[in-house]
């Protein structure tokens, strides 16, 4: 699948000659800015959300607590869908860009709802903006950390060590983003105004996205691998077709990856129905000297 970006497709599990050109610290550090911006914005919105609902929108405390918890719950569920779409169809880079733009759109809508919409009609627009932020969150959370890991090839000793060091700084960036937001944004919301209180996270996300895109030509990107549901269906079909085939009737247990036969799979009595999927048999028609197995 071709992507719309200039980001070159790269298999992080192969030792490519381009490893020294793309990826590594010089690329991963810019991904950290996006994570910092997202954490800053998320805690800037959620940290004082119940106060806005009760003080400004005049919701009862129980109703406001229910709405906040529901919003957090949706924020936790959407990444499941985001991960599926990224790995199956769009790729992590494209998903991060789209989700960051969606996140930014939600923050801008939040500022508009607070500053431009009369209080009597604000509730619906405010919650629409919140759930647009959730959509952006759903694409961002499952992709950004994995995309950062893609910049380091674990088969190269120096990059394997660099990956471990990088994620120490990664979690420091998360803590700094959350802490800074709680200290700065909530103070602005309480003492300056809600408009600026929601505008500051939008500005930070926009800057972080700009920094991220500035280095887009240096990132290592993986191809989408297709829908996992298709692979599950293929396994079921292969198991049914080979249901009467036993390892002793074939040529052993194996998995074939491209042109390389990797470690044979040991026989097991567990899940014997699915073991048949990996039984290698000799092709009988045009290629009698080769082996084949269904790849899943």
Order of alpha helices (4+ residues) and beta strands (2+ residues): alpha-alpha-alpha-alpha-alpha-alpha-alpha-beta-beta-alpha-beta-beta
